[in-house]
Protein backbone atom coordinates (compact mmCIF):
# COMPACT_ATOMS: atom_id res chain seq x y z
CA UNK A 1 0.00 0.00 0.00
CA UNK A 2 1.26 3.50 -0.78
CA UNK A 3 0.94 6.60 1.33
CA UNK A 4 -1.72 9.14 0.43
CA UNK A 5 -0.72 11.75 -2.11
CA UNK A 6 2.21 9.81 -3.55
CA UNK A 7 2.18 8.44 -7.05
CA UNK A 8 3.51 4.87 -6.84
CA UNK A 9 5.23 5.31 -10.20
CA UNK A 10 7.09 8.47 -9.19
CA UNK A 11 9.83 7.23 -6.90
CA UNK A 12 13.54 7.08 -7.37
CA UNK A 13 16.20 9.22 -8.99
CA UNK A 14 14.37 9.81 -12.28
CA UNK A 15 11.29 11.20 -10.53
CA UNK A 16 13.48 13.31 -8.25
CA UNK A 17 15.35 14.72 -11.25
CA UNK A 18 12.10 15.44 -13.03
CA UNK A 19 10.75 17.29 -9.98
CA UNK A 20 13.93 19.35 -9.62
CA UNK A 21 13.88 20.32 -13.30
CA UNK A 22 10.19 21.26 -13.02
CA UNK A 23 10.95 23.41 -9.99
CA UNK A 24 13.84 25.14 -11.77
CA UNK A 25 11.63 25.85 -14.81
CA UNK A 26 8.86 27.19 -12.57
CA UNK A 27 11.29 29.53 -10.80
CA UNK A 28 12.57 30.89 -14.12
CA UNK A 29 9.06 31.31 -15.52
CA UNK A 30 7.95 33.11 -12.37
CA UNK A 31 10.96 35.43 -12.62
CA UNK A 32 10.01 36.28 -16.20
CA UNK A 33 6.41 37.05 -15.17
CA UNK A 34 7.60 39.25 -12.30
CA UNK A 35 9.87 41.15 -14.71
CA UNK A 36 6.94 41.71 -17.09
CA UNK A 37 4.80 43.01 -14.24
CA UNK A 38 7.63 45.33 -13.20
CA UNK A 39 7.79 46.73 -16.75
CA UNK A 40 4.05 47.45 -16.76
CA UNK A 41 3.71 49.15 -13.40
CA UNK A 42 4.29 52.85 -12.77
CA UNK A 43 4.88 52.69 -9.01
CA UNK A 44 8.66 52.82 -8.46
CA UNK A 45 8.41 50.98 -5.12
CA UNK A 46 6.44 48.16 -6.69
CA UNK A 47 8.92 47.99 -9.58
CA UNK A 48 11.77 47.56 -7.08
CA UNK A 49 9.93 44.82 -5.16
CA UNK A 50 8.98 42.92 -8.33
CA UNK A 51 12.51 43.07 -9.73
CA UNK A 52 13.98 41.97 -6.41
CA UNK A 53 11.61 39.00 -6.25
CA UNK A 54 12.42 38.09 -9.85
CA UNK A 55 16.13 38.16 -9.06
CA UNK A 56 15.55 35.97 -5.99
CA UNK A 57 13.81 33.37 -8.17
CA UNK A 58 16.64 33.46 -10.73
CA UNK A 59 19.23 33.01 -7.98
CA UNK A 60 17.32 30.08 -6.49
CA UNK A 61 17.03 28.49 -9.95
CA UNK A 62 20.77 29.05 -10.40
CA UNK A 63 21.55 27.34 -7.10
CA UNK A 64 19.34 24.42 -8.09
CA UNK A 65 21.07 24.18 -11.46
CA UNK A 66 24.49 24.23 -9.76
CA UNK A 67 23.35 21.42 -7.48
CA UNK A 68 22.11 19.39 -10.45
CA UNK A 69 25.36 20.05 -12.34
CA UNK A 70 27.43 18.96 -9.32
CA UNK A 71 25.48 15.70 -9.28
CA UNK A 72 26.03 15.24 -13.02
CA UNK A 73 22.36 15.81 -13.82
CA UNK A 74 22.61 19.12 -15.67
CA UNK A 75 25.12 21.13 -17.63
CA UNK A 76 26.83 23.91 -15.71
CA UNK A 77 25.66 27.45 -16.57
CA UNK A 78 27.36 29.08 -19.53
CA UNK A 79 29.94 31.74 -18.87
CA UNK A 80 28.67 35.18 -19.90
CA UNK A 81 29.83 36.21 -23.36
CA UNK A 82 32.12 39.18 -23.60
CA UNK A 83 32.76 41.43 -26.58
CA UNK A 84 36.16 39.75 -27.02
CA UNK A 85 34.64 36.25 -27.25
CA UNK A 86 31.72 37.22 -29.53
CA UNK A 87 32.13 36.08 -33.16
C-alpha positions, -999 to +999 in steps of 0.1 A: +000+000+000+013+035-008+009+066+013-017+091+004-007+118-021+022+098-035+022+084-070+035+049-068+052+053-102+071+085-092+098+072-069+135+071-074+162+092-090+144+098-123+113+112-105+135+133-083+153+147-113+121+154-130+107+173-100+139+194-096+139+203-133+102+213-130+110+234-100+138+251-118+116+259-148+089+272-126+113+295-108+126+309-141+091+313-155+080+331-124+110+354-126+100+363-162+064+370-152+076+392-123+099+411-147+069+417-171+048+430-142+076+453-132+078+467-168+041+474-168+037+492-134+043+528-128+049+527-090+087+528-085+084+510-051+064+482-067+089+480-096+118+476-071+099+448-052+090+429-083+125+431-097+140+420-064+116+390-062+124+381-099+161+382-091+156+360-060+138+334-082+166+335-107+192+330-080+173+301-065+170+285-099+208+290-104+215+273-071+193+244-081+211+242-115+245+242-098+233+214-075+221+194-105+254+200-123+274+190-093+255+157-093+260+152-130+224+158-138+226+191-157+251+211-176+268+239-157+257+274-166+274+291-195+299+317-189+287+352-199+298+362-234+321+392-236+328+414-266+362+397-270+346+363-272+317+372-295+321+361-332 
